[in-house]
Amino acid sequence: MLKTLGVIVGGIFVGAVAVEVLRAKCPNKLDTLYTKVSDLATGIKEGFREGYRSTSKSSESAEVEVEVAS
C-alpha cells in the first residue's frame, strides 16, 4: 500500500512539473486547452442535469398515476 501511495504521489509530481514546462513553452495553447476542457465539463454537467430533471418528472408522474389508480 505504501508503494502504491508513493507511485501516486510521484505521478502527481511528474504531472505538475510537465504542466509547468508546457506553460513556460507555450502558455497560449495551455490556456486554450483549459477553456476547451471547461466548456466540455459545463456541457456534460448541463446534460446530466437535464437528464436528471426529465427522469425526476417521469417518476413523479408515474407516482401520481399509481396513487390515482389505487
C-alpha positions as CSV (number, residue, x, y, z in Angstrom):
1,M,0.0,0.0,0.0
2,L,2.9,2.3,0.8
3,K,4.4,1.6,-2.6
4,T,1.1,2.4,-4.4
5,L,0.9,5.7,-2.4
6,G,4.4,6.5,-3.5
7,V,3.6,5.9,-7.1
8,I,0.5,8.1,-6.9
9,V,2.4,11.0,-5.3
10,G,5.2,10.6,-7.8
11,G,2.7,10.7,-10.7
12,I,1.1,13.8,-9.3
13,F,4.6,15.5,-9.0
14,V,5.6,14.5,-12.5
15,G,2.3,15.7,-13.9
16,A,2.7,19.1,-12.1
17,V,6.2,19.5,-13.5
18,A,5.1,18.6,-17.0
19,V,2.3,21.2,-16.8
20,E,4.7,23.9,-15.7
21,V,7.1,23.1,-18.5
22,L,4.3,23.3,-21.0
23,R,3.1,26.5,-19.6
24,A,6.6,28.0,-19.9
25,K,7.0,26.9,-23.5
26,C,3.5,27.6,-24.9
27,P,1.2,29.4,-22.5
28,N,-1.5,30.3,-25.1
29,K,-2.1,26.7,-26.1
30,L,-2.4,25.6,-22.5
31,D,-4.9,28.4,-21.8
32,T,-6.9,27.3,-24.9
33,L,-6.9,23.7,-23.7
34,Y,-8.2,24.8,-20.3
35,T,-11.0,26.8,-22.0
36,K,-12.0,23.8,-24.1
37,V,-12.0,21.4,-21.2
38,S,-14.0,23.8,-19.1
39,D,-16.6,24.2,-21.9
40,L,-16.8,20.4,-22.2
41,A,-17.3,19.9,-18.5
42,T,-20.0,22.6,-18.5
43,G,-21.8,20.8,-21.3
44,I,-21.6,17.4,-19.5
45,K,-22.9,19.0,-16.3
46,E,-25.9,20.6,-18.1
47,G,-26.7,17.4,-19.9
48,F,-26.7,15.4,-16.7
49,R,-28.9,18.0,-15.0
50,E,-31.4,17.9,-18.0
51,G,-31.5,14.1,-17.9
52,Y,-32.0,14.1,-14.2
53,R,-34.8,16.6,-14.4
54,S,-36.6,14.6,-17.1
55,T,-36.2,11.4,-15.1
56,S,-37.5,13.0,-12.0
57,K,-40.5,14.4,-13.8
58,S,-41.2,10.9,-15.3
59,S,-41.1,9.2,-11.9
60,E,-43.2,11.9,-10.3
61,S,-46.0,11.5,-12.9
62,A,-45.8,7.7,-12.5
63,E,-46.3,8.0,-8.8
64,V,-49.3,10.2,-9.3
65,E,-50.8,7.7,-11.7
66,V,-50.3,4.9,-9.2
67,E,-52.0,6.9,-6.4
68,V,-54.9,7.8,-8.7
69,A,-55.4,4.2,-9.7
70,S,-55.4,2.9,-6.1
